[in-house]
Every structure is written in structure tokens, then in C-alpha cells.
Amino acid sequence: MYTFDSRIRYSEVGPNKKLDLASIINYFQDCSTFHSEDIGLGLKELEQLQRAWIINSWQIVINRYPELGERVVTGTWAYGFKSMYGLRNFIMKTEDGEVLAYANSIWVLMDTEAMRPTRITTIDIDKYVIEDAYEMEYAPRKIKLPDTWDYFDSFKIIQSNIDTNNHVNNGQYIKMAEEYLPDGFKIHQMRAEYQRSAVLDDVITPKRNVTDKLCTVVLANSEDKPYAIIEFTRQ
């Protein structure tokens, strides 16, 4: 497992002085980026190979949100590669070993010249060490959609939503979706399914469905085709 140590910063916490879900995702993304950079398969190398790993789905479970100033250890490892998919687990712990959050993620290897998925070759993965999958209850990759929705005003993608792949960063979709959570909804689990990439000036139309335990948010285009589907489970 690849790990890095950190301390929860003031700039990362919300009004409750705790790390929020979007910041936990940032920690996980940073950890996987550091991992790839340190083994020689980072952004520069991927650009030369005309490759990019694009997130396909997240499943994140949060046991406890770390507090301002708390020291944490964030880890990640690959547990499998299949066809065009990479499978990666994440974990965040305290220095004493308490598991704060853990995750499963599925990534797609993209040919950035052809802009389509491509089969994984030895050169794409030979520096990764395959480890056992984390013991957790794995949810399906696809999120089941409810039948009824509440609709909200559309909004336009702005520059601060865009990442190095020139599309909306996967964590940004989660921040957008969190805006539609009911008051007092504390997230225990988040699942995200990414279907298409939004770019600068695209317009997103949000809709949501709320039950006792779940809040499902779809961020769709003008034709009601989802960019991302996010399912939050209440704690």
C-alpha cells in the first residue's frame, strides 16, 4: 500500500471544523496521483503515452469525519486490472489506526488522441503491485435510478470546475451534488457513477430524489443525459 501523512488544515474543513466529503475525495485523488508519480507512471509519462486514467465510479464509506488539526494517514493500492479497467482501493486512518474512511474505485484507461477507452497493456501497469482487495461490502457499479424527481435550476460549468484533463474533475461533481442534500443529511456512504464528461461552458440541469435513507442526485445535460449520478446514504 502506498501512503502519505497529513494533517487536517483549516482550508479543508467546513463550519463544523471537520473534513467534508469533497475534501476526503481530494485526499484520495492526491494519494493515487502521488502513487503514480512516485512509481514513474505520473501525468507526464501518461501524456507521452497519450493515456489518461478517468474515474468511472466511486464507493466511499465514512465512519468518522476527521477534525481540524487531526493527523491522518491516507493510503491506496491497485487490486486488479481487467481489459480497460483499473480497480483501486483507498483508506484514511488516524495515526493510531482508526479507520476513518475507505473506498472502492473503478477507472477507465483512455486513449487521449482517439478520445476513447483503450485496452490496458503491460507498459501501463507493470510498475504497480497488485494487492488484495479491501474487505468491504462492494456495491454495484451502476446506480439504480428512482422514478420521480425534483428539478432545480440549471447552471453553467466555470473554469474552477476544470482539471488537467480539461473536463470537470470528478470531485467537483460531488460538491455540486452536495448542494441538493436535505438539511441535516449526514453522509455515511457516497456512490458516484460517471457517464460523460462536462467541459467549460456546458450547462448542467440537476434533479434529485429523497427517501428516508437515500438522496440521489443526477447532474444531466440539456437532453437529460447524465454526466454523473450520485447516491448519498444517510448516517
Buried (B, 14 or more C-beta within 10 A) or exposed (E): BBBBEBEBEEEBBEEEEBBBBBBBBBBBBBBBBBBBEEBEBBEEBBEEBEBBBBBBBBBBBBEBBBEBEBEBBBBBBBBBBEEBBBBBBBBBBBEEEEBBBBBBBBBBBBBBEEEEBBEBEEEBBEEBEEBEBBEEEEBEBEBEEEEEBEEBEEEEBEEEBBEEBEBBBBBBBBBBBBEBBEEEBEBEBBBBBBBEBBEEEBEBBBBBBBEEEBBBBBBBBEEEEBBBBBBBBBE
